Amino acid sequence: MTGEELVNLAWDACEAFGKCGKFAGAATVEIVKQALADEELPTSVRDVFVKGLPVEWDLVVPRPLAQPLLNGLI
């Protein structure tokens, strides 16, 4: 899937509900996760934290052989 196709899918998800809010963000993450899975790239669960960073991430593409510290969340 191309970058343009990803953007169009996310935009369509936003327009389907008439408001670009949390749903559009969640849909975008799932669309990107699926595109990465199609390329056989591993992804994290949603809403993860990276040790040493004070923010939550919607999606992480981990390094090969990276092991989560706590149930896939850290």
Distance bins in CASP14 RR format, pairs under 12 A and 6 or more apart:
PFRMAT RR
TARGET T0000
AUTHOR 0000-0000-0000
RMODE 2
METHOD distances of the structure
MODEL  1
1 7 0 0 0 0 0 1 0 0 0 0 0
1 8 0 0 0 0 1 0 0 0 0 0 0
1 9 0 0 0 0 1 0 0 0 0 0 0
1 10 0 0 0 0 0 1 0 0 0 0 0
1 31 0 0 0 0 1 0 0 0 0 0 0
1 32 0 0 0 0 1 0 0 0 0 0 0
1 33 0 0 0 0 0 1 0 0 0 0 0
1 34 0 0 0 0 1 0 0 0 0 0 0
1 35 1 0 1 0 0 0 0 0 0 0 0
1 36 0 0 0 0 1 0 0 0 0 0 0
1 37 0 0 0 0 0 1 0 0 0 0 0
1 38 1 0 0 1 0 0 0 0 0 0 0
1 39 0 0 0 0 1 0 0 0 0 0 0
2 8 0 0 0 0 1 0 0 0 0 0 0
2 9 0 0 0 0 0 1 0 0 0 0 0
2 35 0 0 0 0 1 0 0 0 0 0 0
2 38 0 0 0 0 0 1 0 0 0 0 0
2 39 0 0 0 0 0 1 0 0 0 0 0
3 9 0 0 0 0 1 0 0 0 0 0 0
3 10 0 0 0 0 1 0 0 0 0 0 0
3 11 0 0 0 0 0 1 0 0 0 0 0
3 28 0 0 0 0 0 1 0 0 0 0 0
3 31 0 0 0 0 0 1 0 0 0 0 0
3 32 0 0 0 0 1 0 0 0 0 0 0
3 35 0 0 0 0 1 0 0 0 0 0 0
3 36 0 0 0 0 0 1 0 0 0 0 0
4 10 0 0 0 0 0 1 0 0 0 0 0
4 11 0 0 0 0 0 1 0 0 0 0 0
4 35 0 0 0 0 0 1 0 0 0 0 0
5 11 0 0 0 0 0 1 0 0 0 0 0
5 12 0 0 0 0 0 1 0 0 0 0 0
5 31 0 0 0 0 1 0 0 0 0 0 0
5 32 0 0 0 0 0 1 0 0 0 0 0
5 34 0 0 0 0 0 1 0 0 0 0 0
5 35 0 0 0 0 1 0 0 0 0 0 0
5 38 0 0 0 0 0 1 0 0 0 0 0
6 12 0 0 0 0 0 1 0 0 0 0 0
6 13 0 0 0 0 0 1 0 0 0 0 0
6 27 0 0 0 0 0 1 0 0 0 0 0
6 28 0 0 0 0 1 0 0 0 0 0 0
6 29 0 0 0 0 0 1 0 0 0 0 0
6 30 0 0 0 0 0 1 0 0 0 0 0
6 31 1 0 1 0 0 0 0 0 0 0 0
6 32 1 0 0 1 0 0 0 0 0 0 0
6 33 0 0 0 0 0 1 0 0 0 0 0
6 34 0 0 0 0 1 0 0 0 0 0 0
6 35 1 0 1 0 0 0 0 0 0 0 0
6 36 0 0 0 0 0 1 0 0 0 0 0
6 38 0 0 0 0 0 1 0 0 0 0 0
6 39 0 0 0 0 0 1 0 0 0 0 0
7 13 0 0 0 0 0 1 0 0 0 0 0
7 14 0 0 0 0 0 1 0 0 0 0 0
7 24 0 0 0 0 0 1 0 0 0 0 0
7 28 0 0 0 0 1 0 0 0 0 0 0
7 31 0 0 0 0 1 0 0 0 0 0 0
7 32 0 0 0 0 0 1 0 0 0 0 0
7 35 0 0 0 0 0 1 0 0 0 0 0
8 14 0 0 0 0 0 1 0 0 0 0 0
8 15 0 0 0 0 0 1 0 0 0 0 0
8 28 0 0 0 0 0 1 0 0 0 0 0
8 31 0 0 0 0 1 0 0 0 0 0 0
9 15 0 0 0 0 0 1 0 0 0 0 0
9 16 0 0 0 0 0 1 0 0 0 0 0
9 24 0 0 0 0 0 1 0 0 0 0 0
9 25 0 0 0 0 0 1 0 0 0 0 0
9 27 0 0 0 0 1 0 0 0 0 0 0
9 28 0 0 0 0 1 0 0 0 0 0 0
9 29 0 0 0 0 0 1 0 0 0 0 0
9 30 0 0 0 0 1 0 0 0 0 0 0
9 31 1 0 1 0 0 0 0 0 0 0 0
9 32 0 0 0 0 1 0 0 0 0 0 0
9 33 0 0 0 0 0 1 0 0 0 0 0
9 34 0 0 0 0 1 0 0 0 0 0 0
9 35 0 0 0 0 1 0 0 0 0 0 0
10 16 0 0 0 0 0 1 0 0 0 0 0
10 20 0 0 0 0 1 0 0 0 0 0 0
10 21 0 0 0 0 0 1 0 0 0 0 0
10 23 0 0 0 0 0 1 0 0 0 0 0
10 24 1 0 0 1 0 0 0 0 0 0 0
10 25 1 0 0 1 0 0 0 0 0 0 0
10 26 0 0 0 0 0 1 0 0 0 0 0
10 27 1 0 0 1 0 0 0 0 0 0 0
10 28 1 0 1 0 0 0 0 0 0 0 0
10 29 0 0 0 0 1 0 0 0 0 0 0
10 30 0 0 0 0 1 0 0 0 0 0 0
10 31 1 0 1 0 0 0 0 0 0 0 0
10 32 0 0 0 0 1 0 0 0 0 0 0
10 34 0 0 0 0 0 1 0 0 0 0 0
10 35 0 0 0 0 0 1 0 0 0 0 0
11 17 0 0 0 0 0 1 0 0 0 0 0
11 18 0 0 0 0 0 1 0 0 0 0 0
11 20 0 0 0 0 1 0 0 0 0 0 0
11 24 0 0 0 0 1 0 0 0 0 0 0
11 25 0 0 0 0 0 1 0 0 0 0 0
11 27 0 0 0 0 0 1 0 0 0 0 0
11 28 0 0 0 0 1 0 0 0 0 0 0
11 31 0 0 0 0 0 1 0 0 0 0 0
12 18 0 0 0 0 0 1 0 0 0 0 0
12 20 0 0 0 0 0 1 0 0 0 0 0
12 24 0 0 0 0 1 0 0 0 0 0 0
12 27 0 0 0 0 1 0 0 0 0 0 0
12 28 0 0 0 0 0 1 0 0 0 0 0
12 31 0 0 0 0 1 0 0 0 0 0 0
13 19 0 0 0 0 0 1 0 0 0 0 0
13 20 0 0 0 0 1 0 0 0 0 0 0
13 21 0 0 0 0 0 1 0 0 0 0 0
13 22 0 0 0 0 0 1 0 0 0 0 0
13 23 1 0 0 1 0 0 0 0 0 0 0
13 24 1 0 1 0 0 0 0 0 0 0 0
13 25 0 0 0 0 1 0 0 0 0 0 0
13 26 0 0 0 0 1 0 0 0 0 0 0
13 27 1 1 0 0 0 0 0 0 0 0 0
13 28 1 0 0 1 0 0 0 0 0 0 0
13 29 0 0 0 0 0 1 0 0 0 0 0
13 30 0 0 0 0 1 0 0 0 0 0 0
13 31 1 0 0 1 0 0 0 0 0 0 0
13 32 0 0 0 0 0 1 0 0 0 0 0
14 20 1 0 1 0 0 0 0 0 0 0 0
14 21 1 0 0 1 0 0 0 0 0 0 0
14 22 0 0 0 0 0 1 0 0 0 0 0
14 23 0 0 0 0 1 0 0 0 0 0 0
14 24 1 1 0 0 0 0 0 0 0 0 0
14 25 0 0 0 0 1 0 0 0 0 0 0
14 26 0 0 0 0 0 1 0 0 0 0 0
14 27 1 0 0 1 0 0 0 0 0 0 0
14 28 0 0 0 0 1 0 0 0 0 0 0
14 31 0 0 0 0 0 1 0 0 0 0 0
15 21 0 0 0 0 0 1 0 0 0 0 0
15 23 0 0 0 0 0 1 0 0 0 0 0
15 24 0 0 0 0 1 0 0 0 0 0 0
15 27 0 0 0 0 0 1 0 0 0 0 0
16 23 0 0 0 0 1 0 0 0 0 0 0
16 24 0 0 0 0 1 0 0 0 0 0 0
16 27 0 0 0 0 1 0 0 0 0 0 0
17 23 1 0 1 0 0 0 0 0 0 0 0
17 24 1 0 0 1 0 0 0 0 0 0 0
17 25 0 0 0 0 0 1 0 0 0 0 0
17 26 0 0 0 0 0 1 0 0 0 0 0
17 27 0 0 0 0 1 0 0 0 0 0 0
18 24 0 0 0 0 1 0 0 0 0 0 0
19 25 0 0 0 0 0 1 0 0 0 0 0
20 26 0 0 0 0 0 1 0 0 0 0 0
20 27 0 0 0 0 1 0 0 0 0 0 0
20 28 0 0 0 0 1 0 0 0 0 0 0
21 27 0 0 0 0 1 0 0 0 0 0 0
21 28 0 0 0 0 0 1 0 0 0 0 0
22 28 0 0 0 0 0 1 0 0 0 0 0
22 29 0 0 0 0 0 1 0 0 0 0 0
22 46 0 0 0 0 0 1 0 0 0 0 0
22 47 0 0 0 0 0 1 0 0 0 0 0
22 58 0 0 0 0 0 1 0 0 0 0 0
23 29 0 0 0 0 0 1 0 0 0 0 0
23 30 0 0 0 0 0 1 0 0 0 0 0
24 30 0 0 0 0 0 1 0 0 0 0 0
24 31 0 0 0 0 0 1 0 0 0 0 0
24 58 0 0 0 0 0 1 0 0 0 0 0
25 31 0 0 0 0 1 0 0 0 0 0 0
25 32 0 0 0 0 1 0 0 0 0 0 0
25 33 0 0 0 0 0 1 0 0 0 0 0
25 46 0 0 0 0 0 1 0 0 0 0 0
25 47 0 0 0 0 0 1 0 0 0 0 0
25 58 1 0 0 1 0 0 0 0 0 0 0
25 59 0 0 0 0 0 1 0 0 0 0 0
26 32 0 0 0 0 0 1 0 0 0 0 0
26 33 0 0 0 0 0 1 0 0 0 0 0
26 46 1 0 0 1 0 0 0 0 0 0 0
26 47 0 0 0 0 1 0 0 0 0 0 0
26 58 0 0 0 0 1 0 0 0 0 0 0
26 59 0 0 0 0 0 1 0 0 0 0 0
27 33 0 0 0 0 0 1 0 0 0 0 0
27 34 0 0 0 0 0 1 0 0 0 0 0
27 46 0 0 0 0 0 1 0 0 0 0 0
27 58 0 0 0 0 0 1 0 0 0 0 0
28 34 0 0 0 0 0 1 0 0 0 0 0
28 35 0 0 0 0 0 1 0 0 0 0 0
28 46 0 0 0 0 0 1 0 0 0 0 0
28 58 0 0 0 0 1 0 0 0 0 0 0
28 59 0 0 0 0 1 0 0 0 0 0 0
29 35 0 0 0 0 0 1 0 0 0 0 0
29 36 0 0 0 0 0 1 0 0 0 0 0
29 43 0 0 0 0 1 0 0 0 0 0 0
29 44 0 0 0 0 0 1 0 0 0 0 0
29 45 0 0 0 0 0 1 0 0 0 0 0
29 46 1 0 0 1 0 0 0 0 0 0 0
29 47 0 0 0 0 1 0 0 0 0 0 0
29 48 0 0 0 0 0 1 0 0 0 0 0
29 56 0 0 0 0 0 1 0 0 0 0 0
29 57 0 0 0 0 1 0 0 0 0 0 0
29 58 1 0 1 0 0 0 0 0 0 0 0
29 59 1 0 1 0 0 0 0 0 0 0 0
29 60 0 0 0 0 0 1 0 0 0 0 0
30 36 0 0 0 0 0 1 0 0 0 0 0
30 37 0 0 0 0 0 1 0 0 0 0 0
30 43 0 0 0 0 0 1 0 0 0 0 0
30 45 0 0 0 0 0 1 0 0 0 0 0
30 46 0 0 0 0 1 0 0 0 0 0 0
30 58 0 0 0 0 1 0 0 0 0 0 0
30 59 0 0 0 0 1 0 0 0 0 0 0
31 37 0 0 0 0 0 1 0 0 0 0 0
31 38 0 0 0 0 0 1 0 0 0 0 0
31 43 0 0 0 0 0 1 0 0 0 0 0
31 58 0 0 0 0 0 1 0 0 0 0 0
31 59 0 0 0 0 0 1 0 0 0 0 0
32 38 0 0 0 0 0 1 0 0 0 0 0
32 39 0 0 0 0 0 1 0 0 0 0 0
32 41 0 0 0 0 0 1 0 0 0 0 0
32 43 0 0 0 0 1 0 0 0 0 0 0
32 44 0 0 0 0 0 1 0 0 0 0 0
32 46 0 0 0 0 0 1 0 0 0 0 0
32 58 0 0 0 0 1 0 0 0 0 0 0
32 59 1 0 0 1 0 0 0 0 0 0 0
32 60 0 0 0 0 0 1 0 0 0 0 0
32 61 0 0 0 0 1 0 0 0 0 0 0
33 39 0 0 0 0 0 1 0 0 0 0 0
33 41 0 0 0 0 1 0 0 0 0 0 0
33 42 0 0 0 0 0 1 0 0 0 0 0
33 43 1 0 1 0 0 0 0 0 0 0 0
33 44 0 0 0 0 1 0 0 0 0 0 0
33 45 0 0 0 0 1 0 0 0 0 0 0
33 46 0 0 0 0 1 0 0 0 0 0 0
33 58 0 0 0 0 1 0 0 0 0 0 0
33 59 1 0 0 1 0 0 0 0 0 0 0
33 60 0 0 0 0 0 1 0 0 0 0 0
33 61 0 0 0 0 1 0 0 0 0 0 0
34 41 0 0 0 0 0 1 0 0 0 0 0
34 43 0 0 0 0 1 0 0 0 0 0 0
34 59 0 0 0 0 0 1 0 0 0 0 0
35 41 0 0 0 0 1 0 0 0 0 0 0
35 43 0 0 0 0 1 0 0 0 0 0 0
35 59 0 0 0 0 0 1 0 0 0 0 0
35 61 0 0 0 0 0 1 0 0 0 0 0
36 42 1 0 0 1 0 0 0 0 0 0 0
36 43 1 0 1 0 0 0 0 0 0 0 0
36 44 0 0 0 0 0 1 0 0 0 0 0
36 59 0 0 0 0 1 0 0 0 0 0 0
36 60 0 0 0 0 0 1 0 0 0 0 0
36 61 1 0 0 1 0 0 0 0 0 0 0
36 62 0 0 0 0 0 1 0 0 0 0 0
37 43 1 0 0 1 0 0 0 0 0 0 0
37 59 0 0 0 0 0 1 0 0 0 0 0
37 61 0 0 0 0 0 1 0 0 0 0 0
39 61 0 0 0 0 0 1 0 0 0 0 0
40 61 0 0 0 0 0 1 0 0 0 0 0
40 64 0 0 0 0 0 1 0 0 0 0 0
41 59 0 0 0 0 0 1 0 0 0 0 0
41 60 0 0 0 0 0 1 0 0 0 0 0
41 61 1 0 0 1 0 0 0 0 0 0 0
41 62 0 0 0 0 1 0 0 0 0 0 0
41 63 0 0 0 0 0 1 0 0 0 0 0
41 64 0 0 0 0 0 1 0 0 0 0 0
42 59 0 0 0 0 0 1 0 0 0 0 0
42 60 0 0 0 0 1 0 0 0 0 0 0
42 61 1 0 0 1 0 0 0 0 0 0 0
42 62 1 0 0 1 0 0 0 0 0 0 0
42 63 0 0 0 0 1 0 0 0 0 0 0
42 64 0 0 0 0 1 0 0 0 0 0 0
42 65 0 0 0 0 0 1 0 0 0 0 0
42 66 0 0 0 0 1 0 0 0 0 0 0
42 67 0 0 0 0 0 1 0 0 0 0 0
42 68 0 0 0 0 0 1 0 0 0 0 0
42 72 0 0 0 0 0 1 0 0 0 0 0
43 57 0 0 0 0 0 1 0 0 0 0 0
43 58 0 0 0 0 0 1 0 0 0 0 0
43 59 1 0 1 0 0 0 0 0 0 0 0
43 60 1 0 0 1 0 0 0 0 0 0 0
43 61 1 0 1 0 0 0 0 0 0 0 0
43 62 1 0 0 1 0 0 0 0 0 0 0
43 66 0 0 0 0 0 1 0 0 0 0 0
43 68 0 0 0 0 0 1 0 0 0 0 0
43 72 0 0 0 0 0 1 0 0 0 0 0
44 50 0 0 0 0 1 0 0 0 0 0 0
44 56 0 0 0 0 0 1 0 0 0 0 0
44 57 1 0 0 1 0 0 0 0 0 0 0
44 58 0 0 0 0 1 0 0 0 0 0 0
44 59 1 0 0 1 0 0 0 0 0 0 0
44 60 1 1 0 0 0 0 0 0 0 0 0
44 61 1 0 0 1 0 0 0 0 0 0 0
44 62 1 0 0 1 0 0 0 0 0 0 0
44 63 0 0 0 0 0 1 0 0 0 0 0
44 66 0 0 0 0 1 0 0 0 0 0 0
44 67 0 0 0 0 0 1 0 0 0 0 0
44 68 1 0 0 1 0 0 0 0 0 0 0
44 71 0 0 0 0 0 1 0 0 0 0 0
44 72 1 0 0 1 0 0 0 0 0 0 0
44 73 0 0 0 0 1 0 0 0 0 0 0
44 74 0 0 0 0 0 1 0 0 0 0 0
45 56 0 0 0 0 0 1 0 0 0 0 0
45 57 0 0 0 0 0 1 0 0 0 0 0
45 58 0 0 0 0 0 1 0 0 0 0 0
45 59 0 0 0 0 1 0 0 0 0 0 0
45 60 0 0 0 0 1 0 0 0 0 0 0
45 62 0 0 0 0 0 1 0 0 0 0 0
45 68 0 0 0 0 1 0 0 0 0 0 0
45 70 0 0 0 0 0 1 0 0 0 0 0
45 71 0 0 0 0 1 0 0 0 0 0 0
45 72 1 0 1 0 0 0 0 0 0 0 0
45 73 1 0 0 1 0 0 0 0 0 0 0
45 74 0 0 0 0 0 1 0 0 0 0 0
46 56 0 0 0 0 1 0 0 0 0 0 0
46 57 0 0 0 0 1 0 0 0 0 0 0
46 58 1 0 0 1 0 0 0 0 0 0 0
46 59 1 0 0 1 0 0 0 0 0 0 0
46 60 0 0 0 0 1 0 0 0 0 0 0
46 72 0 0 0 0 0 1 0 0 0 0 0
46 73 0 0 0 0 1 0 0 0 0 0 0
47 55 0 0 0 0 0 1 0 0 0 0 0
47 56 1 0 1 0 0 0 0 0 0 0 0
47 57 1 0 0 1 0 0 0 0 0 0 0
47 58 1 0 0 1 0 0 0 0 0 0 0
47 59 0 0 0 0 1 0 0 0 0 0 0
47 60 0 0 0 0 0 1 0 0 0 0 0
47 71 0 0 0 0 0 1 0 0 0 0 0
47 72 0 0 0 0 0 1 0 0 0 0 0
47 73 1 0 0 1 0 0 0 0 0 0 0
47 74 0 0 0 0 0 1 0 0 0 0 0
48 55 0 0 0 0 0 1 0 0 0 0 0
48 56 1 0 0 1 0 0 0 0 0 0 0
48 57 1 0 1 0 0 0 0 0 0 0 0
48 58 0 0 0 0 1 0 0 0 0 0 0
48 59 1 0 0 1 0 0 0 0 0 0 0
48 60 1 0 1 0 0 0 0 0 0 0 0
48 61 0 0 0 0 0 1 0 0 0 0 0
48 62 0 0 0 0 1 0 0 0 0 0 0
48 66 0 0 0 0 0 1 0 0 0 0 0
48 68 0 0 0 0 1 0 0 0 0 0 0
48 69 0 0 0 0 0 1 0 0 0 0 0
48 70 0 0 0 0 1 0 0 0 0 0 0
48 71 0 0 0 0 0 1 0 0 0 0 0
48 72 1 0 0 1 0 0 0 0 0 0 0
48 73 1 0 1 0 0 0 0 0 0 0 0
48 74 1 0 0 1 0 0 0 0 0 0 0
49 55 1 0 0 1 0 0 0 0 0 0 0
49 56 1 0 1 0 0 0 0 0 0 0 0
49 57 1 0 0 1 0 0 0 0 0 0 0
49 58 0 0 0 0 0 1 0 0 0 0 0
49 60 0 0 0 0 1 0 0 0 0 0 0
49 68 0 0 0 0 0 1 0 0 0 0 0
49 69 0 0 0 0 1 0 0 0 0 0 0
49 70 0 0 0 0 1 0 0 0 0 0 0
49 71 0 0 0 0 0 1 0 0 0 0 0
49 72 0 0 0 0 1 0 0 0 0 0 0
49 73 1 0 0 1 0 0 0 0 0 0 0
49 74 1 0 1 0 0 0 0 0 0 0 0
50 56 0 0 0 0 1 0 0 0 0 0 0
50 57 1 0 0 1 0 0 0 0 0 0 0
50 59 0 0 0 0 0 1 0 0 0 0 0
50 60 1 0 0 1 0 0 0 0 0 0 0
50 61 0 0 0 0 0 1 0 0 0 0 0
50 62 0 0 0 0 1 0 0 0 0 0 0
50 63 0 0 0 0 0 1 0 0 0 0 0
50 66 0 0 0 0 0 1 0 0 0 0 0
50 68 0 0 0 0 0 1 0 0 0 0 0
50 69 0 0 0 0 0 1 0 0 0 0 0
50 72 0 0 0 0 0 1 0 0 0 0 0
50 73 0 0 0 0 0 1 0 0 0 0 0
50 74 1 0 0 1 0 0 0 0 0 0 0
51 57 0 0 0 0 0 1 0 0 0 0 0
51 60 0 0 0 0 0 1 0 0 0 0 0
51 66 0 0 0 0 0 1 0 0 0 0 0
51 68 0 0 0 0 0 1 0 0 0 0 0
51 69 1 0 0 1 0 0 0 0 0 0 0
51 70 0 0 0 0 1 0 0 0 0 0 0
51 73 0 0 0 0 0 1 0 0 0 0 0
51 74 1 0 1 0 0 0 0 0 0 0 0
52 69 0 0 0 0 0 1 0 0 0 0 0
52 74 0 0 0 0 1 0 0 0 0 0 0
53 60 0 0 0 0 0 1 0 0 0 0 0
53 74 0 0 0 0 0 1 0 0 0 0 0
56 73 0 0 0 0 1 0 0 0 0 0 0
56 74 0 0 0 0 0 1 0 0 0 0 0
57 72 0 0 0 0 0 1 0 0 0 0 0
57 73 0 0 0 0 0 1 0 0 0 0 0
57 74 0 0 0 0 0 1 0 0 0 0 0
60 66 0 0 0 0 1 0 0 0 0 0 0
60 68 0 0 0 0 1 0 0 0 0 0 0
60 72 0 0 0 0 1 0 0 0 0 0 0
60 73 0 0 0 0 0 1 0 0 0 0 0
60 74 0 0 0 0 0 1 0 0 0 0 0
62 68 1 0 0 1 0 0 0 0 0 0 0
62 69 0 0 0 0 0 1 0 0 0 0 0
62 72 0 0 0 0 1 0 0 0 0 0 0
62 74 0 0 0 0 0 1 0 0 0 0 0
66 72 0 0 0 0 0 1 0 0 0 0 0
66 74 0 0 0 0 0 1 0 0 0 0 0
67 74 0 0 0 0 0 1 0 0 0 0 0
68 74 1 0 0 1 0 0 0 0 0 0 0
END
